[in-house]
Amino acid sequence: MCGIAGIAELGSGALADAGLLRRMCDAIEHRGPDDFGHLVDGGVGLGMRRLSIIDLAGGHQPLANEDETVWMVFNGEIYNFRELRRDLQARGHEFRTATDGEVVMHLWEDHGTDFPRFLSGMFSIALYDTRQRRLVLIRDRLGIKPLFYALNGERLVFGSEIKSLLASHRVARELDVDALGQFLAWEYVPGAQTLFQGIRKLRPGELLDLDLKTGQASTRLWWDIPLPGTNGFAKGLPQTEDEWAEAVQGKLSQCVASHLVSDVPLGAFLSGGVDSSLVVAAMGDARTFSIGFDDPTYNELPWARQVADHLGVRHLDEVIRPDIVELFDHLMQFMEDPIGDFSIFPTYLVSRLARQHVTVVLSGDGGDELFGGYETYVAQQTARSWGRIPSAIRKHVLEPVIRNWQPSPQKKGLVNKAKRFVEGLGHAPQLAHTRWRLFVGEAMQRELFSGEALAQMKVPVGDHVVRLLDGAGRRDDLDRQLYVDVKSYLCDNILTKVDRMSMACSLEARVPYLDHEMVELAFQMPSRLKVAAGRTKVLLKRVAARHVPSACVYRRKEGFSIPLKHWLNGAFRPLVEELLAPERLAHEGIFNAAAVARLKQEHATGEANHSHILWTMLVFQDWRRRWGV
C-alpha cells in the first residue's frame, strides 16, 4: 500500500523537478511512512510513498523491467501476483524482487494496455514506457484505490490524493460550482468530477493513455460488470437456492484466503453485521476490532462481541468519547476530495484502534451493493405498492400527515423511516431507489443556492443516476439499481471513506467482497435471492446463519454511524454558527443565507432533522476555507 504522484511536462521542453516530486509525495506521507522513491527522466517524474506490506526489504519503488525501459509506481495489492510471476518467468521474464507490483511491467511488455485484465487486486498504477514515450494511468475495476489527475496542453499532474496535485503548484484552486450542486445533493461528487475545476478522478476500471510525443491523451473503460450469461457464466451457473448458497460461500472463502497474503500483522473490522461477520468467519484465526459510542442507539458493540465470542477470535473494542470538534479538524485534512458521510468518524476511530496492533485489515464493504443490503431497495419496492393507494388519499391525507410528524430523536425508528419514505417519493421516479439518498433535490437546490450559483449548475441533480441506469444494459430492475450503486455510491462514497480514513492511520484496508470474481458471480445471481418481500440480503443472510447466531444475522440493519443530529445542536453548534453565519454566506454569494438560517432554526428546535444538509454544508465551508478555494 502506498501513495503515488507524478508529472509529465508536455511540449514545452520543461524538465520534471525532483524537488517538486518530493513535495507532492511528502503531502501524502501518511499513506506510506516507510519509504520514499522517485524517478526523473526528462519531462517525466514518478514518485511514491510506501507502506511496506509485501517484500519489506526489496519492494522499493519505482520498479523497472530488466533493461529499465519500463518504470512503474503503484498503490495497492496484487493478490494473484505469485501465479502471474510463475507464468511470466516461464516466458523468460526476470524478476529482481519478491514484491507483488513487479509483475505489472512484464505484463505490459507482453500485453500492452490489455494487461490490467490479468490482475486480481486493488490498485492505482502509473506506468512509463521510455521506448514508446507513453505514460499510462490505470485504476482498479471497482475503484478501491483512488487516482486523481489534471491534464491540459502543458502537463499532466497526478496523485493518489488531490493534496499531491495542489502541492505541485501546477494546478489552480478554483471551485467547480456545478460539482458543488452534486455534492450537496448526494454528499459526494459522482463520476469523474471533483470540487476543483480541472482536477478529475480516474473512474473505476478506467485507463488513461498519454502519448508523450504528441501530448494526445485518451481514456477508456477496460472493465465493466458483465451482463447475465456472459463472461464465462453462460453455462454451469447454480440453479437452486442451495446451490447458490454453496457457490457464494465458496467464492467468499476463496476471496478472503487470497486477501490474507501479507508480510505484516493482519486483522479485520467486525461490526457484528452480516458482511463483516462472514469475512471474519472465513479468516479462521483472526484479530478483530470494533468501536462504539455511549449513546446506546448508536452502539453495536454487544453484537460484535457476540459474534467474536461465537467465532472464538481475538477481539478488541472501545467505547469512544472523542473531542469531536477537534477530531473534525483533524479529519478534514484528509478530505480535500470531501464526502458528507457521517461515518468518517467511526471509520477513522476503528482504523486508529486497529493500527495500534496490525498494519492490514479486512473489511466487509461491498456486501450491501452486491447482495441487496440497503433499505432503499425495499423502499423502491414499497413505492410500487404505495402507488396503488388512491391518489387523493396519498397526496391529501397520508403524505401531509407524515410530513408534519416531528422527527424522533432516535437513530431510526418508524416515524423517521416514514418521513424519509415520503420525502423520497417527492423526487423524480426515474431516480429509482436513489431517491431515498437524495437530500438536496432540484426544489431544495433552487431554495438553497443563490441565483448566481444556480446559473453555473448545468448538470441535473440525478444525471449520473439516469446515465448509469441506461448503461446498465440487459438486467432486471434490482440489478440495474445495484449496478448504479457499485458504479457510484460504492466507489465515490463508501470506498473513498474507507481509503481516506484507514490511510490517515497508515492502515491498509482490503475488501474481499470486491474481488472481481465475487462481483461477477453476484451479478449472475437471481434478484429474488437478494431482495424479496421486504427482506434484504436474503441469500447472504442464509449463508451467514451457518456461522454466527441467527439473532445477529436477522437483526435490524443499523449502519456505521454517529449521533450527529444531536451533536449539531451541541458540540458542533459554535462551528455551525461560524461557518454558516448569515453575513459570511451573503459575502461569499453561493448560498441563500435566509434559507440556511431556516434550516438551522428548524433543526435546533427539533421541528425537522436537517442534519444531512447542514453537515454537508459544514464540510464544504470548512473545505473551502482549508484549501483556499
Stockholm file with secondary structure:
# STOCKHOLM 1.0

chainA/1-629         MCGIAGIAELGSGALADAGLLRRMCDAIEHRGPDDFGHLVDGGVGLGMRRLSIIDLAGGHQPLANEDETVWMVFNGEIYNFRELRRDLQARGHEFRTATDGEVVMHLWEDHGTDFPRFLSGMFSIALYDTRQRRLVLIRDRLGIKPLFYALNGERLVFGSEIKSLLASHRVARELDVDALGQFLAWEYVPGAQTLFQGIRKLRPGELLDLDLKTGQASTRLWWDIPLPGTNGFAKGLPQTEDEWAEAVQGKLSQCVASHLVSDVPLGAFLSGGVDSSLVVAAMGDARTFSIGFDDPTYNELPWARQVADHLGVRHLDEVIRPDIVELFDHLMQFMEDPIGDFSIFPTYLVSRLARQHVTVVLSGDGGDELFGGYETYVAQQTARSWGRIPSAIRKHVLEPVIRNWQPSPQKKGLVNKAKRFVEGLGHAPQLAHTRWRLFVGEAMQRELFSGEALAQMKVPVGDHVVRLLDGAGRRDDLDRQLYVDVKSYLCDNILTKVDRMSMACSLEARVPYLDHEMVELAFQMPSRLKVAAGRTKVLLKRVAARHVPSACVYRRKEGFSIPLKHWLNGAFRPLVEELLAPERLAHEGIFNAAAVARLKQEHATGEANHSHILWTMLVFQDWRRRWGV
#=GR chainA/1-629 SS CEEEEEEEECSSCCCCCHHHHHHHHHTTGGGCBTEEEEEEETTEEEEEEECCCSSTTTCCSSEECTTSCEEEEEEEEETTHHHHHHHHHHTTCCCSCCCGGGHHHHHHHHHGGGGGGGCCEEEEEEEEETTTTEEEEEECTTCCSCCEEEECSSEEEEESSHHHHHHTTCSCCCBCHHHHHHHHHHSSCCTTCCSBTTCEECCTTEEEEEETTTCCEEEEESCCCCCTTCTTCSSCCCCSHHHHHHHHHHHHHHHHHHTTCCSSCEEEECCSSHHHHHHHHHHSSCEEEEEEESSGGGCCHHHHHHHHHHHTCEEEEEEECCCHHHHHHHHGGGCSSCCCCTTHHHHHHHHHHHHTTCSEEECCTTHHHHHTCCHHHHHHHHHHHHTTSCHHHIIIIIHHHHHHSCCCSSSSHHHHHHHHHHHHHTSCGGGGGGGGGCSSCHHHHHHHBCHHHHHTCCSCTTHHHHHHHHHTCSCCHHHHHHHHIIIIIIIIIIHHHHHHHHHTTTCEEECGGGSHHHHHHHTTSCGGGTSBTTBSSHHHHHHHTTTSCHHHHSSCCCCSCCCHHHHTTTTTHHHHHHHTCHHHHHHHCSBCHHHHHHHHHHHHHTSSCCHHHHHHHHHHHHHHHHHTC
#=GC SS_cons         CEEEEEEEECSSCCCCCHHHHHHHHHTTGGGCBTEEEEEEETTEEEEEEECCCSSTTTCCSSEECTTSCEEEEEEEEETTHHHHHHHHHHTTCCCSCCCGGGHHHHHHHHHGGGGGGGCCEEEEEEEEETTTTEEEEEECTTCCSCCEEEECSSEEEEESSHHHHHHTTCSCCCBCHHHHHHHHHHSSCCTTCCSBTTCEECCTTEEEEEETTTCCEEEEESCCCCCTTCTTCSSCCCCSHHHHHHHHHHHHHHHHHHTTCCSSCEEEECCSSHHHHHHHHHHSSCEEEEEEESSGGGCCHHHHHHHHHHHTCEEEEEEECCCHHHHHHHHGGGCSSCCCCTTHHHHHHHHHHHHTTCSEEECCTTHHHHHTCCHHHHHHHHHHHHTTSCHHHIIIIIHHHHHHSCCCSSSSHHHHHHHHHHHHHTSCGGGGGGGGGCSSCHHHHHHHBCHHHHHTCCSCTTHHHHHHHHHTCSCCHHHHHHHHIIIIIIIIIIHHHHHHHHHTTTCEEECGGGSHHHHHHHTTSCGGGTSBTTBSSHHHHHHHTTTSCHHHHSSCCCCSCCCHHHHTTTTTHHHHHHHTCHHHHHHHCSBCHHHHHHHHHHHHHTSSCCHHHHHHHHHHHHHHHHHTC
//
